[in-house]
Amino acid sequence: MTRWMTGIAVVCIIAGAASAQEPIVAIKVMTPEKSVFKDSAWNKPIVIKSTEDAAKHFGKDALKTLGKEVDFKKQFLLAFAWQGSGGDKLSYVVAESFPEQIFFSLKPGLTRDLRPHTHVYALRSNVIWSVKDKR
């Protein structure tokens, strides 16, 4: 009887772990099209909810990568793009709640060089996100 109960518990844990999905995943894609820099900023990301939306901002190679890594039925993308100091650092914090809450913030760099920055994240569809703008 104990083995049977232990077996069921293990199966339930494995099934739960398999169906669980991270609230946020960084996506490594090729450089997006220039339209991303026009339509986005570090504190105003582009929200992409379908492959058709992604095609407006990414080339064919990037779309192939996104197709393998993102399930638009369960996830959406945030594409951050801006030009700023080479030392700019975009970061996020995940609050332990259900659904999770993700807060993005920018630590401005101190150098006076102008560099392009792009960050693309896949978020689970029920995640709540916001940007903490300290400027």
N, C-alpha and C positions, 0 to 999 in steps of 0.2 A: 504494500500500500504506500509506503514511504517513497519507494522508487517511482511509482506511478505519479505521485504528486510532484516529486522533483522533476520528472520528465515533462510534465505539463507546464510547470513554472519556467523551465528552460525554453520550451517552445514559445511560450508567450513573450518572454523577454527578447528572444531573437526576432520574433515577428514584429514586436514594437520597435526594436532598433532598426529593422529594415525599412519600416514605413516612416520613420522619423526623418525629417529633412532639416538641415541647418537653416537658421533664419536669414543668414547673409553669407554669400560666397563671392570672393573677388574673382573676376573673370579676366584672364589675360588674352586680350584680343589685339589685332593689329591696330595701328593708329586709325582712329575714325576719320571720316570725311571732314572737310573744313566747315561744313554746316553745323557740326557739333559745337565749334567754338563760337559761332554766331548765336546759336540758340540756347547756350548753356553758360553757367558760371559756377564757381565753386559752391555757391550757396543756392543755386537754382539749377539742379540737375534736370536732364531730360528724362522723362518717364517713358519707358518703352514696354508696351504690353503685348506686342505681337511681332511675328517675323516681318510683316509688312512695314510696321513702324521702324524696325531695325534696319530694313533695306534703305530707308531714307537717310540714314546716318553712317552706315558701314559698307565697305566694299565686299566683293564676293568672297574673298578669303576669310574675312572676319565673320561673315554670315555663316560660313561652314563651321567655324569654331563655335559660334553661338548656338548653332543647331545641335551640336553634340553636347554642349554643356548646360543648356537652358531648356526647361520644359515650360513654355508659356502658358500651359493650362494650370500650372501650380506656382509659377514664379513670374516676376516682372523685373526689368532692368532699370537701374539708375545710372545714367552716364553723366559724370562730372567732367567738365572741360573748361580750362581757363588759362590765361597767361599771367605769370607773376614771377616772383623771385624764384631762383633755382632751389632755394631752401624751403619753399612752401611745403607743408606736410598736412595732408588731409587724413583725419583719423575718425574712428567711430567707436561708440560704446554701446553694448547691448544690455538693456535693462532686463533683469530677470522678472518677467511677468508673462501672462498669457493673454493675448498673443504678445510676443516680444516687442519691445520698443527699441528703435535704433536711433541714436543721436550722432549726427556728423558735426565735426568742427574742424577749423583750419588753424594751424599754427603758422603765421606768416614768417617767411624767411627774412634774413637780415641783409642779404646781398642785393645789389641793385641791377642784377642781370635779369633779362626778360626771357623766360622759358615757357614752353607749352607744357601743360599738365593734363593728363587724362586718367580717369579712374572709372572702371565699370564694375558694378556690383549686381549680382542676382539676389533678389530678396524673395522670400516665400510670400505668397499672395496675401496672407492674413497679417503680415508684419506692419506695424505702424512706424513711420520714420519721420524725422524732422531735422532741421539744420539749426545749430546754435551759432548765430551770427553775432560775433563780439565787436564788429567794426562799427 
